[in-house]
Amino acid sequence: MRWLPFEIHPDTPPEGAPKPFSPEEWPQVRERLKRLAQEVGLPIDPPQRNVNSRFALETAELVRAQKGDGEAGAFCHDVSRAFFTEHADISKREVIVPIAERFGISASDVETAWHERRFSPTVDAFIKDGHKAGVRGVPAMGWPNRRAIVGLMPPTELVLRLRNEAPDRLRE
């Protein structure tokens, strides 16, 4: 599996923004997300605010460049856990830099890459490819050059959909 960046709300300002749900709608949306996540074994408590994830996404690409796909995936997992279980603001350096450091990436490398916007074109290209594949949210999974399967779902349904979308040589 390879984790790739995708910005769900790229227009979210640095200070964050409320979710696009009314105060009356949010409790039902939150409980639905928690129930779906619990079905697949994910402990989440969806935050009520969106944050700008660009710094985290570009840092993930720095991790990928220095440590490889596996470590980039683990970094993304840790960032997701921080956001969805601890309500950490993943737009903040004080959240992302310590996570990157756990993967052997120095704070100065993170800061330099961010100031140079070294991985911005890479993130933009992945997001563009995601849009072409039909990605409109996360999680999204799929095979190269195929339509994405988007949304949280039970593992059995995900496996069935992935099998149905698999290239012929991988369907068995």
Chimera marker file (.cmm) of the C-alpha trace (Angstrom):
<marker_set name="trace">
<marker id="1" x="0.000" y="0.000" z="0.000" r="1" g="1" b="0" radius="0.5"/>
<marker id="2" x="1.218" y="3.501" z="-0.776" r="1" g="1" b="0" radius="0.5"/>
<marker id="3" x="-0.131" y="6.582" z="1.018" r="1" g="1" b="0" radius="0.5"/>
<marker id="4" x="-0.516" y="9.590" z="-1.262" r="1" g="1" b="0" radius="0.5"/>
<marker id="5" x="-1.430" y="13.151" z="-0.326" r="1" g="1" b="0" radius="0.5"/>
<marker id="6" x="-4.882" y="14.632" z="-0.860" r="1" g="1" b="0" radius="0.5"/>
<marker id="7" x="-6.233" y="17.937" z="0.420" r="1" g="1" b="0" radius="0.5"/>
<marker id="8" x="-9.907" y="17.632" z="1.261" r="1" g="1" b="0" radius="0.5"/>
<marker id="9" x="-10.351" y="21.332" z="2.029" r="1" g="1" b="0" radius="0.5"/>
<marker id="10" x="-7.463" y="23.214" z="0.381" r="1" g="1" b="0" radius="0.5"/>
<marker id="11" x="-9.175" y="26.540" z="0.952" r="1" g="1" b="0" radius="0.5"/>
<marker id="12" x="-9.152" y="26.139" z="4.736" r="1" g="1" b="0" radius="0.5"/>
<marker id="13" x="-7.411" y="29.189" z="6.210" r="1" g="1" b="0" radius="0.5"/>
<marker id="14" x="-4.437" y="28.805" z="8.574" r="1" g="1" b="0" radius="0.5"/>
<marker id="15" x="-6.654" y="29.323" z="11.623" r="1" g="1" b="0" radius="0.5"/>
<marker id="16" x="-9.012" y="26.518" z="10.546" r="1" g="1" b="0" radius="0.5"/>
<marker id="17" x="-12.713" y="26.624" z="9.752" r="1" g="1" b="0" radius="0.5"/>
<marker id="18" x="-15.905" y="25.040" z="11.032" r="1" g="1" b="0" radius="0.5"/>
<marker id="19" x="-17.159" y="21.868" z="9.389" r="1" g="1" b="0" radius="0.5"/>
<marker id="20" x="-19.886" y="22.532" z="6.813" r="1" g="1" b="0" radius="0.5"/>
<marker id="21" x="-22.616" y="21.180" z="9.090" r="1" g="1" b="0" radius="0.5"/>
<marker id="22" x="-25.099" y="23.011" z="11.241" r="1" g="1" b="0" radius="0.5"/>
<marker id="23" x="-24.966" y="22.570" z="15.027" r="1" g="1" b="0" radius="0.5"/>
<marker id="24" x="-28.049" y="20.377" z="14.663" r="1" g="1" b="0" radius="0.5"/>
<marker id="25" x="-26.496" y="18.185" z="11.946" r="1" g="1" b="0" radius="0.5"/>
<marker id="26" x="-23.027" y="17.751" z="13.437" r="1" g="1" b="0" radius="0.5"/>
<marker id="27" x="-23.895" y="15.274" z="16.244" r="1" g="1" b="0" radius="0.5"/>
<marker id="28" x="-25.460" y="12.838" z="13.751" r="1" g="1" b="0" radius="0.5"/>
<marker id="29" x="-22.560" y="13.205" z="11.298" r="1" g="1" b="0" radius="0.5"/>
<marker id="30" x="-20.020" y="12.721" z="14.083" r="1" g="1" b="0" radius="0.5"/>
<marker id="31" x="-21.763" y="9.609" z="15.433" r="1" g="1" b="0" radius="0.5"/>
<marker id="32" x="-22.048" y="8.107" z="11.937" r="1" g="1" b="0" radius="0.5"/>
<marker id="33" x="-18.313" y="8.626" z="11.351" r="1" g="1" b="0" radius="0.5"/>
<marker id="34" x="-17.444" y="7.167" z="14.752" r="1" g="1" b="0" radius="0.5"/>
<marker id="35" x="-19.676" y="4.116" z="14.127" r="1" g="1" b="0" radius="0.5"/>
<marker id="36" x="-18.188" y="3.465" z="10.679" r="1" g="1" b="0" radius="0.5"/>
<marker id="37" x="-14.661" y="3.860" z="12.031" r="1" g="1" b="0" radius="0.5"/>
<marker id="38" x="-15.414" y="1.535" z="14.935" r="1" g="1" b="0" radius="0.5"/>
<marker id="39" x="-16.601" y="-1.131" z="12.452" r="1" g="1" b="0" radius="0.5"/>
<marker id="40" x="-13.124" y="-1.163" z="10.905" r="1" g="1" b="0" radius="0.5"/>
<marker id="41" x="-11.265" y="-0.843" z="14.205" r="1" g="1" b="0" radius="0.5"/>
<marker id="42" x="-10.300" y="2.831" z="13.998" r="1" g="1" b="0" radius="0.5"/>
<marker id="43" x="-10.575" y="4.803" z="17.220" r="1" g="1" b="0" radius="0.5"/>
<marker id="44" x="-11.608" y="8.290" z="16.092" r="1" g="1" b="0" radius="0.5"/>
<marker id="45" x="-13.411" y="11.270" z="17.493" r="1" g="1" b="0" radius="0.5"/>
<marker id="46" x="-13.917" y="13.556" z="14.493" r="1" g="1" b="0" radius="0.5"/>
<marker id="47" x="-12.986" y="17.162" z="15.273" r="1" g="1" b="0" radius="0.5"/>
<marker id="48" x="-15.650" y="19.787" z="14.676" r="1" g="1" b="0" radius="0.5"/>
<marker id="49" x="-13.205" y="22.040" z="12.788" r="1" g="1" b="0" radius="0.5"/>
<marker id="50" x="-11.302" y="21.585" z="9.544" r="1" g="1" b="0" radius="0.5"/>
<marker id="51" x="-7.626" y="22.452" z="9.571" r="1" g="1" b="0" radius="0.5"/>
<marker id="52" x="-5.271" y="23.201" z="6.704" r="1" g="1" b="0" radius="0.5"/>
<marker id="53" x="-3.282" y="20.017" z="6.113" r="1" g="1" b="0" radius="0.5"/>
<marker id="54" x="-0.807" y="21.328" z="3.528" r="1" g="1" b="0" radius="0.5"/>
<marker id="55" x="2.197" y="21.500" z="5.892" r="1" g="1" b="0" radius="0.5"/>
<marker id="56" x="1.568" y="17.904" z="6.997" r="1" g="1" b="0" radius="0.5"/>
<marker id="57" x="1.171" y="16.689" z="3.408" r="1" g="1" b="0" radius="0.5"/>
<marker id="58" x="4.374" y="18.332" z="2.232" r="1" g="1" b="0" radius="0.5"/>
<marker id="59" x="6.227" y="16.987" z="5.269" r="1" g="1" b="0" radius="0.5"/>
<marker id="60" x="4.995" y="13.490" z="4.400" r="1" g="1" b="0" radius="0.5"/>
<marker id="61" x="6.652" y="13.873" z="1.008" r="1" g="1" b="0" radius="0.5"/>
<marker id="62" x="9.884" y="14.888" z="2.736" r="1" g="1" b="0" radius="0.5"/>
<marker id="63" x="9.637" y="11.700" z="4.811" r="1" g="1" b="0" radius="0.5"/>
<marker id="64" x="9.006" y="9.693" z="1.608" r="1" g="1" b="0" radius="0.5"/>
<marker id="65" x="12.033" y="11.296" z="-0.104" r="1" g="1" b="0" radius="0.5"/>
<marker id="66" x="14.362" y="10.576" z="2.812" r="1" g="1" b="0" radius="0.5"/>
<marker id="67" x="12.969" y="7.331" z="4.239" r="1" g="1" b="0" radius="0.5"/>
<marker id="68" x="10.756" y="5.679" z="1.591" r="1" g="1" b="0" radius="0.5"/>
<marker id="69" x="7.102" y="4.800" z="1.077" r="1" g="1" b="0" radius="0.5"/>
<marker id="70" x="6.740" y="2.661" z="4.199" r="1" g="1" b="0" radius="0.5"/>
<marker id="71" x="7.915" y="5.374" z="6.554" r="1" g="1" b="0" radius="0.5"/>
<marker id="72" x="5.815" y="7.986" z="4.717" r="1" g="1" b="0" radius="0.5"/>
<marker id="73" x="2.761" y="5.792" z="5.269" r="1" g="1" b="0" radius="0.5"/>
<marker id="74" x="3.580" y="5.391" z="8.949" r="1" g="1" b="0" radius="0.5"/>
<marker id="75" x="4.079" y="9.166" z="9.245" r="1" g="1" b="0" radius="0.5"/>
<marker id="76" x="0.653" y="9.761" z="7.636" r="1" g="1" b="0" radius="0.5"/>
<marker id="77" x="-0.872" y="7.251" z="10.037" r="1" g="1" b="0" radius="0.5"/>
<marker id="78" x="0.615" y="9.074" z="13.019" r="1" g="1" b="0" radius="0.5"/>
<marker id="79" x="-0.578" y="12.450" z="11.709" r="1" g="1" b="0" radius="0.5"/>
<marker id="80" x="-4.083" y="11.046" z="11.137" r="1" g="1" b="0" radius="0.5"/>
<marker id="81" x="-4.132" y="9.597" z="14.639" r="1" g="1" b="0" radius="0.5"/>
<marker id="82" x="-3.047" y="12.961" z="16.086" r="1" g="1" b="0" radius="0.5"/>
<marker id="83" x="-5.835" y="14.740" z="14.210" r="1" g="1" b="0" radius="0.5"/>
<marker id="84" x="-8.657" y="12.233" z="14.644" r="1" g="1" b="0" radius="0.5"/>
<marker id="85" x="-8.010" y="11.011" z="18.181" r="1" g="1" b="0" radius="0.5"/>
<marker id="86" x="-6.163" y="13.874" z="19.873" r="1" g="1" b="0" radius="0.5"/>
<marker id="87" x="-7.735" y="16.778" z="17.943" r="1" g="1" b="0" radius="0.5"/>
<marker id="88" x="-4.212" y="18.056" z="17.238" r="1" g="1" b="0" radius="0.5"/>
<marker id="89" x="-3.985" y="20.958" z="14.817" r="1" g="1" b="0" radius="0.5"/>
<marker id="90" x="-1.916" y="19.359" z="12.066" r="1" g="1" b="0" radius="0.5"/>
<marker id="91" x="-1.396" y="22.734" z="10.408" r="1" g="1" b="0" radius="0.5"/>
<marker id="92" x="1.004" y="23.655" z="13.230" r="1" g="1" b="0" radius="0.5"/>
<marker id="93" x="4.732" y="23.060" z="13.124" r="1" g="1" b="0" radius="0.5"/>
<marker id="94" x="4.761" y="22.223" z="16.832" r="1" g="1" b="0" radius="0.5"/>
<marker id="95" x="2.555" y="19.210" z="16.005" r="1" g="1" b="0" radius="0.5"/>
<marker id="96" x="4.155" y="18.031" z="12.751" r="1" g="1" b="0" radius="0.5"/>
<marker id="97" x="7.865" y="18.531" z="13.468" r="1" g="1" b="0" radius="0.5"/>
<marker id="98" x="7.966" y="16.166" z="16.493" r="1" g="1" b="0" radius="0.5"/>
<marker id="99" x="6.159" y="13.496" z="14.464" r="1" g="1" b="0" radius="0.5"/>
<marker id="100" x="8.697" y="13.903" z="11.632" r="1" g="1" b="0" radius="0.5"/>
<marker id="101" x="11.554" y="13.725" z="14.133" r="1" g="1" b="0" radius="0.5"/>
<marker id="102" x="10.293" y="10.309" z="15.295" r="1" g="1" b="0" radius="0.5"/>
<marker id="103" x="10.992" y="9.180" z="11.722" r="1" g="1" b="0" radius="0.5"/>
<marker id="104" x="14.533" y="10.544" z="11.723" r="1" g="1" b="0" radius="0.5"/>
<marker id="105" x="13.737" y="13.803" z="9.918" r="1" g="1" b="0" radius="0.5"/>
<marker id="106" x="15.357" y="16.829" z="11.516" r="1" g="1" b="0" radius="0.5"/>
<marker id="107" x="13.387" y="19.940" z="12.401" r="1" g="1" b="0" radius="0.5"/>
<marker id="108" x="15.746" y="21.962" z="10.228" r="1" g="1" b="0" radius="0.5"/>
<marker id="109" x="15.071" y="19.689" z="7.226" r="1" g="1" b="0" radius="0.5"/>
<marker id="110" x="11.321" y="20.114" z="7.752" r="1" g="1" b="0" radius="0.5"/>
<marker id="111" x="11.637" y="23.899" z="8.004" r="1" g="1" b="0" radius="0.5"/>
<marker id="112" x="13.942" y="24.166" z="4.979" r="1" g="1" b="0" radius="0.5"/>
<marker id="113" x="11.684" y="21.993" z="2.817" r="1" g="1" b="0" radius="0.5"/>
<marker id="114" x="8.642" y="24.025" z="3.875" r="1" g="1" b="0" radius="0.5"/>
<marker id="115" x="10.246" y="27.430" z="3.272" r="1" g="1" b="0" radius="0.5"/>
<marker id="116" x="11.502" y="26.288" z="-0.135" r="1" g="1" b="0" radius="0.5"/>
<marker id="117" x="8.122" y="24.653" z="-0.812" r="1" g="1" b="0" radius="0.5"/>
<marker id="118" x="10.249" y="21.805" z="-2.135" r="1" g="1" b="0" radius="0.5"/>
<marker id="119" x="7.442" y="19.248" z="-2.123" r="1" g="1" b="0" radius="0.5"/>
<marker id="120" x="4.576" y="21.498" z="-3.159" r="1" g="1" b="0" radius="0.5"/>
<marker id="121" x="4.734" y="20.423" z="-6.841" r="1" g="1" b="0" radius="0.5"/>
<marker id="122" x="4.751" y="16.756" z="-5.807" r="1" g="1" b="0" radius="0.5"/>
<marker id="123" x="1.699" y="17.194" z="-3.577" r="1" g="1" b="0" radius="0.5"/>
<marker id="124" x="-0.072" y="19.172" z="-6.321" r="1" g="1" b="0" radius="0.5"/>
<marker id="125" x="0.617" y="16.426" z="-8.882" r="1" g="1" b="0" radius="0.5"/>
<marker id="126" x="-0.715" y="13.675" z="-6.595" r="1" g="1" b="0" radius="0.5"/>
<marker id="127" x="-3.835" y="15.724" z="-5.853" r="1" g="1" b="0" radius="0.5"/>
<marker id="128" x="-4.406" y="16.325" z="-9.567" r="1" g="1" b="0" radius="0.5"/>
<marker id="129" x="-4.073" y="12.582" z="-10.224" r="1" g="1" b="0" radius="0.5"/>
<marker id="130" x="-6.460" y="11.904" z="-7.349" r="1" g="1" b="0" radius="0.5"/>
<marker id="131" x="-9.084" y="14.199" z="-8.862" r="1" g="1" b="0" radius="0.5"/>
<marker id="132" x="-8.722" y="12.415" z="-12.207" r="1" g="1" b="0" radius="0.5"/>
<marker id="133" x="-9.329" y="9.112" z="-10.402" r="1" g="1" b="0" radius="0.5"/>
<marker id="134" x="-12.488" y="10.465" z="-8.754" r="1" g="1" b="0" radius="0.5"/>
<marker id="135" x="-11.109" y="11.158" z="-5.296" r="1" g="1" b="0" radius="0.5"/>
<marker id="136" x="-13.280" y="13.681" z="-3.478" r="1" g="1" b="0" radius="0.5"/>
<marker id="137" x="-12.554" y="12.654" z="0.093" r="1" g="1" b="0" radius="0.5"/>
<marker id="138" x="-10.672" y="10.198" z="2.258" r="1" g="1" b="0" radius="0.5"/>
<marker id="139" x="-10.022" y="7.423" z="2.699" r="1" g="1" b="0" radius="0.5"/>
<marker id="140" x="-9.618" y="6.655" z="-0.988" r="1" g="1" b="0" radius="0.5"/>
<marker id="141" x="-8.010" y="3.533" z="-2.362" r="1" g="1" b="0" radius="0.5"/>
<marker id="142" x="-7.497" y="1.960" z="-5.705" r="1" g="1" b="0" radius="0.5"/>
<marker id="143" x="-5.261" y="0.662" z="-8.408" r="1" g="1" b="0" radius="0.5"/>
<marker id="144" x="-3.076" y="2.807" z="-10.650" r="1" g="1" b="0" radius="0.5"/>
<marker id="145" x="-4.976" y="4.189" z="-13.654" r="1" g="1" b="0" radius="0.5"/>
<marker id="146" x="-8.376" y="3.110" z="-12.255" r="1" g="1" b="0" radius="0.5"/>
<marker id="147" x="-11.251" y="4.889" z="-10.550" r="1" g="1" b="0" radius="0.5"/>
<marker id="148" x="-10.744" y="5.387" z="-6.827" r="1" g="1" b="0" radius="0.5"/>
<marker id="149" x="-12.879" y="3.760" z="-4.185" r="1" g="1" b="0" radius="0.5"/>
<marker id="150" x="-13.771" y="6.546" z="-1.779" r="1" g="1" b="0" radius="0.5"/>
<marker id="151" x="-15.169" y="6.487" z="1.733" r="1" g="1" b="0" radius="0.5"/>
<marker id="152" x="-14.976" y="4.603" z="4.971" r="1" g="1" b="0" radius="0.5"/>
<marker id="153" x="-16.541" y="1.154" z="4.599" r="1" g="1" b="0" radius="0.5"/>
<marker id="154" x="-16.396" y="-2.307" z="6.137" r="1" g="1" b="0" radius="0.5"/>
<marker id="155" x="-13.269" y="-4.242" z="5.108" r="1" g="1" b="0" radius="0.5"/>
<marker id="156" x="-15.292" y="-6.932" z="3.296" r="1" g="1" b="0" radius="0.5"/>
<marker id="157" x="-16.915" y="-4.311" z="1.060" r="1" g="1" b="0" radius="0.5"/>
<marker id="158" x="-13.573" y="-2.630" z="0.400" r="1" g="1" b="0" radius="0.5"/>
<marker id="159" x="-11.949" y="-5.950" z="-0.578" r="1" g="1" b="0" radius="0.5"/>
<marker id="160" x="-14.864" y="-6.737" z="-2.906" r="1" g="1" b="0" radius="0.5"/>
<marker id="161" x="-14.650" y="-3.334" z="-4.576" r="1" g="1" b="0" radius="0.5"/>
<marker id="162" x="-10.876" y="-3.525" z="-4.928" r="1" g="1" b="0" radius="0.5"/>
<marker id="163" x="-11.170" y="-7.001" z="-6.489" r="1" g="1" b="0" radius="0.5"/>
<marker id="164" x="-13.811" y="-5.751" z="-8.920" r="1" g="1" b="0" radius="0.5"/>
<marker id="165" x="-11.593" y="-2.841" z="-9.961" r="1" g="1" b="0" radius="0.5"/>
<marker id="166" x="-8.345" y="-4.823" z="-10.081" r="1" g="1" b="0" radius="0.5"/>
<marker id="167" x="-6.492" y="-5.188" z="-13.370" r="1" g="1" b="0" radius="0.5"/>
<marker id="168" x="-7.261" y="-8.587" z="-14.949" r="1" g="1" b="0" radius="0.5"/>
<marker id="169" x="-3.866" y="-10.025" z="-14.000" r="1" g="1" b="0" radius="0.5"/>
<marker id="170" x="-4.591" y="-9.410" z="-10.285" r="1" g="1" b="0" radius="0.5"/>
<marker id="171" x="-8.221" y="-10.545" z="-9.995" r="1" g="1" b="0" radius="0.5"/>
<marker id="172" x="-7.624" y="-14.018" z="-8.640" r="1" g="1" b="0" radius="0.5"/>
<link id1="1" id2="2" r="1" g="1" b="0" radius="0.2"/>
<link id1="2" id2="3" r="1" g="1" b="0" radius="0.2"/>
<link id1="3" id2="4" r="1" g="1" b="0" radius="0.2"/>
<link id1="4" id2="5" r="1" g="1" b="0" radius="0.2"/>
<link id1="5" id2="6" r="1" g="1" b="0" radius="0.2"/>
<link id1="6" id2="7" r="1" g="1" b="0" radius="0.2"/>
<link id1="7" id2="8" r="1" g="1" b="0" radius="0.2"/>
<link id1="8" id2="9" r="1" g="1" b="0" radius="0.2"/>
<link id1="9" id2="10" r="1" g="1" b="0" radius="0.2"/>
<link id1="10" id2="11" r="1" g="1" b="0" radius="0.2"/>
<link id1="11" id2="12" r="1" g="1" b="0" radius="0.2"/>
<link id1="12" id2="13" r="1" g="1" b="0" radius="0.2"/>
<link id1="13" id2="14" r="1" g="1" b="0" radius="0.2"/>
<link id1="14" id2="15" r="1" g="1" b="0" radius="0.2"/>
<link id1="15" id2="16" r="1" g="1" b="0" radius="0.2"/>
<link id1="16" id2="17" r="1" g="1" b="0" radius="0.2"/>
<link id1="17" id2="18" r="1" g="1" b="0" radius="0.2"/>
<link id1="18" id2="19" r="1" g="1" b="0" radius="0.2"/>
<link id1="19" id2="20" r="1" g="1" b="0" radius="0.2"/>
<link id1="20" id2="21" r="1" g="1" b="0" radius="0.2"/>
<link id1="21" id2="22" r="1" g="1" b="0" radius="0.2"/>
<link id1="22" id2="23" r="1" g="1" b="0" radius="0.2"/>
<link id1="23" id2="24" r="1" g="1" b="0" radius="0.2"/>
<link id1="24" id2="25" r="1" g="1" b="0" radius="0.2"/>
<link id1="25" id2="26" r="1" g="1" b="0" radius="0.2"/>
<link id1="26" id2="27" r="1" g="1" b="0" radius="0.2"/>
<link id1="27" id2="28" r="1" g="1" b="0" radius="0.2"/>
<link id1="28" id2="29" r="1" g="1" b="0" radius="0.2"/>
<link id1="29" id2="30" r="1" g="1" b="0" radius="0.2"/>
<link id1="30" id2="31" r="1" g="1" b="0" radius="0.2"/>
<link id1="31" id2="32" r="1" g="1" b="0" radius="0.2"/>
<link id1="32" id2="33" r="1" g="1" b="0" radius="0.2"/>
<link id1="33" id2="34" r="1" g="1" b="0" radius="0.2"/>
<link id1="34" id2="35" r="1" g="1" b="0" radius="0.2"/>
<link id1="35" id2="36" r="1" g="1" b="0" radius="0.2"/>
<link id1="36" id2="37" r="1" g="1" b="0" radius="0.2"/>
<link id1="37" id2="38" r="1" g="1" b="0" radius="0.2"/>
<link id1="38" id2="39" r="1" g="1" b="0" radius="0.2"/>
<link id1="39" id2="40" r="1" g="1" b="0" radius="0.2"/>
<link id1="40" id2="41" r="1" g="1" b="0" radius="0.2"/>
<link id1="41" id2="42" r="1" g="1" b="0" radius="0.2"/>
<link id1="42" id2="43" r="1" g="1" b="0" radius="0.2"/>
<link id1="43" id2="44" r="1" g="1" b="0" radius="0.2"/>
<link id1="44" id2="45" r="1" g="1" b="0" radius="0.2"/>
<link id1="45" id2="46" r="1" g="1" b="0" radius="0.2"/>
<link id1="46" id2="47" r="1" g="1" b="0" radius="0.2"/>
<link id1="47" id2="48" r="1" g="1" b="0" radius="0.2"/>
<link id1="48" id2="49" r="1" g="1" b="0" radius="0.2"/>
<link id1="49" id2="50" r="1" g="1" b="0" radius="0.2"/>
<link id1="50" id2="51" r="1" g="1" b="0" radius="0.2"/>
<link id1="51" id2="52" r="1" g="1" b="0" radius="0.2"/>
<link id1="52" id2="53" r="1" g="1" b="0" radius="0.2"/>
<link id1="53" id2="54" r="1" g="1" b="0" radius="0.2"/>
<link id1="54" id2="55" r="1" g="1" b="0" radius="0.2"/>
<link id1="55" id2="56" r="1" g="1" b="0" radius="0.2"/>
<link id1="56" id2="57" r="1" g="1" b="0" radius="0.2"/>
<link id1="57" id2="58" r="1" g="1" b="0" radius="0.2"/>
<link id1="58" id2="59" r="1" g="1" b="0" radius="0.2"/>
<link id1="59" id2="60" r="1" g="1" b="0" radius="0.2"/>
<link id1="60" id2="61" r="1" g="1" b="0" radius="0.2"/>
<link id1="61" id2="62" r="1" g="1" b="0" radius="0.2"/>
<link id1="62" id2="63" r="1" g="1" b="0" radius="0.2"/>
<link id1="63" id2="64" r="1" g="1" b="0" radius="0.2"/>
<link id1="64" id2="65" r="1" g="1" b="0" radius="0.2"/>
<link id1="65" id2="66" r="1" g="1" b="0" radius="0.2"/>
<link id1="66" id2="67" r="1" g="1" b="0" radius="0.2"/>
<link id1="67" id2="68" r="1" g="1" b="0" radius="0.2"/>
<link id1="68" id2="69" r="1" g="1" b="0" radius="0.2"/>
<link id1="69" id2="70" r="1" g="1" b="0" radius="0.2"/>
<link id1="70" id2="71" r="1" g="1" b="0" radius="0.2"/>
<link id1="71" id2="72" r="1" g="1" b="0" radius="0.2"/>
<link id1="72" id2="73" r="1" g="1" b="0" radius="0.2"/>
<link id1="73" id2="74" r="1" g="1" b="0" radius="0.2"/>
<link id1="74" id2="75" r="1" g="1" b="0" radius="0.2"/>
<link id1="75" id2="76" r="1" g="1" b="0" radius="0.2"/>
<link id1="76" id2="77" r="1" g="1" b="0" radius="0.2"/>
<link id1="77" id2="78" r="1" g="1" b="0" radius="0.2"/>
<link id1="78" id2="79" r="1" g="1" b="0" radius="0.2"/>
<link id1="79" id2="80" r="1" g="1" b="0" radius="0.2"/>
<link id1="80" id2="81" r="1" g="1" b="0" radius="0.2"/>
<link id1="81" id2="82" r="1" g="1" b="0" radius="0.2"/>
<link id1="82" id2="83" r="1" g="1" b="0" radius="0.2"/>
<link id1="83" id2="84" r="1" g="1" b="0" radius="0.2"/>
<link id1="84" id2="85" r="1" g="1" b="0" radius="0.2"/>
<link id1="85" id2="86" r="1" g="1" b="0" radius="0.2"/>
<link id1="86" id2="87" r="1" g="1" b="0" radius="0.2"/>
<link id1="87" id2="88" r="1" g="1" b="0" radius="0.2"/>
<link id1="88" id2="89" r="1" g="1" b="0" radius="0.2"/>
<link id1="89" id2="90" r="1" g="1" b="0" radius="0.2"/>
<link id1="90" id2="91" r="1" g="1" b="0" radius="0.2"/>
<link id1="91" id2="92" r="1" g="1" b="0" radius="0.2"/>
<link id1="92" id2="93" r="1" g="1" b="0" radius="0.2"/>
<link id1="93" id2="94" r="1" g="1" b="0" radius="0.2"/>
<link id1="94" id2="95" r="1" g="1" b="0" radius="0.2"/>
<link id1="95" id2="96" r="1" g="1" b="0" radius="0.2"/>
<link id1="96" id2="97" r="1" g="1" b="0" radius="0.2"/>
<link id1="97" id2="98" r="1" g="1" b="0" radius="0.2"/>
<link id1="98" id2="99" r="1" g="1" b="0" radius="0.2"/>
<link id1="99" id2="100" r="1" g="1" b="0" radius="0.2"/>
<link id1="100" id2="101" r="1" g="1" b="0" radius="0.2"/>
<link id1="101" id2="102" r="1" g="1" b="0" radius="0.2"/>
<link id1="102" id2="103" r="1" g="1" b="0" radius="0.2"/>
<link id1="103" id2="104" r="1" g="1" b="0" radius="0.2"/>
<link id1="104" id2="105" r="1" g="1" b="0" radius="0.2"/>
<link id1="105" id2="106" r="1" g="1" b="0" radius="0.2"/>
<link id1="106" id2="107" r="1" g="1" b="0" radius="0.2"/>
<link id1="107" id2="108" r="1" g="1" b="0" radius="0.2"/>
<link id1="108" id2="109" r="1" g="1" b="0" radius="0.2"/>
<link id1="109" id2="110" r="1" g="1" b="0" radius="0.2"/>
<link id1="110" id2="111" r="1" g="1" b="0" radius="0.2"/>
<link id1="111" id2="112" r="1" g="1" b="0" radius="0.2"/>
<link id1="112" id2="113" r="1" g="1" b="0" radius="0.2"/>
<link id1="113" id2="114" r="1" g="1" b="0" radius="0.2"/>
<link id1="114" id2="115" r="1" g="1" b="0" radius="0.2"/>
<link id1="115" id2="116" r="1" g="1" b="0" radius="0.2"/>
<link id1="116" id2="117" r="1" g="1" b="0" radius="0.2"/>
<link id1="117" id2="118" r="1" g="1" b="0" radius="0.2"/>
<link id1="118" id2="119" r="1" g="1" b="0" radius="0.2"/>
<link id1="119" id2="120" r="1" g="1" b="0" radius="0.2"/>
<link id1="120" id2="121" r="1" g="1" b="0" radius="0.2"/>
<link id1="121" id2="122" r="1" g="1" b="0" radius="0.2"/>
<link id1="122" id2="123" r="1" g="1" b="0" radius="0.2"/>
<link id1="123" id2="124" r="1" g="1" b="0" radius="0.2"/>
<link id1="124" id2="125" r="1" g="1" b="0" radius="0.2"/>
<link id1="125" id2="126" r="1" g="1" b="0" radius="0.2"/>
<link id1="126" id2="127" r="1" g="1" b="0" radius="0.2"/>
<link id1="127" id2="128" r="1" g="1" b="0" radius="0.2"/>
<link id1="128" id2="129" r="1" g="1" b="0" radius="0.2"/>
<link id1="129" id2="130" r="1" g="1" b="0" radius="0.2"/>
<link id1="130" id2="131" r="1" g="1" b="0" radius="0.2"/>
<link id1="131" id2="132" r="1" g="1" b="0" radius="0.2"/>
<link id1="132" id2="133" r="1" g="1" b="0" radius="0.2"/>
<link id1="133" id2="134" r="1" g="1" b="0" radius="0.2"/>
<link id1="134" id2="135" r="1" g="1" b="0" radius="0.2"/>
<link id1="135" id2="136" r="1" g="1" b="0" radius="0.2"/>
<link id1="136" id2="137" r="1" g="1" b="0" radius="0.2"/>
<link id1="137" id2="138" r="1" g="1" b="0" radius="0.2"/>
<link id1="138" id2="139" r="1" g="1" b="0" radius="0.2"/>
<link id1="139" id2="140" r="1" g="1" b="0" radius="0.2"/>
<link id1="140" id2="141" r="1" g="1" b="0" radius="0.2"/>
<link id1="141" id2="142" r="1" g="1" b="0" radius="0.2"/>
<link id1="142" id2="143" r="1" g="1" b="0" radius="0.2"/>
<link id1="143" id2="144" r="1" g="1" b="0" radius="0.2"/>
<link id1="144" id2="145" r="1" g="1" b="0" radius="0.2"/>
<link id1="145" id2="146" r="1" g="1" b="0" radius="0.2"/>
<link id1="146" id2="147" r="1" g="1" b="0" radius="0.2"/>
<link id1="147" id2="148" r="1" g="1" b="0" radius="0.2"/>
<link id1="148" id2="149" r="1" g="1" b="0" radius="0.2"/>
<link id1="149" id2="150" r="1" g="1" b="0" radius="0.2"/>
<link id1="150" id2="151" r="1" g="1" b="0" radius="0.2"/>
<link id1="151" id2="152" r="1" g="1" b="0" radius="0.2"/>
<link id1="152" id2="153" r="1" g="1" b="0" radius="0.2"/>
<link id1="153" id2="154" r="1" g="1" b="0" radius="0.2"/>
<link id1="154" id2="155" r="1" g="1" b="0" radius="0.2"/>
<link id1="155" id2="156" r="1" g="1" b="0" radius="0.2"/>
<link id1="156" id2="157" r="1" g="1" b="0" radius="0.2"/>
<link id1="157" id2="158" r="1" g="1" b="0" radius="0.2"/>
<link id1="158" id2="159" r="1" g="1" b="0" radius="0.2"/>
<link id1="159" id2="160" r="1" g="1" b="0" radius="0.2"/>
<link id1="160" id2="161" r="1" g="1" b="0" radius="0.2"/>
<link id1="161" id2="162" r="1" g="1" b="0" radius="0.2"/>
<link id1="162" id2="163" r="1" g="1" b="0" radius="0.2"/>
<link id1="163" id2="164" r="1" g="1" b="0" radius="0.2"/>
<link id1="164" id2="165" r="1" g="1" b="0" radius="0.2"/>
<link id1="165" id2="166" r="1" g="1" b="0" radius="0.2"/>
<link id1="166" id2="167" r="1" g="1" b="0" radius="0.2"/>
<link id1="167" id2="168" r="1" g="1" b="0" radius="0.2"/>
<link id1="168" id2="169" r="1" g="1" b="0" radius="0.2"/>
<link id1="169" id2="170" r="1" g="1" b="0" radius="0.2"/>
<link id1="170" id2="171" r="1" g="1" b="0" radius="0.2"/>
<link id1="171" id2="172" r="1" g="1" b="0" radius="0.2"/>
</marker_set>
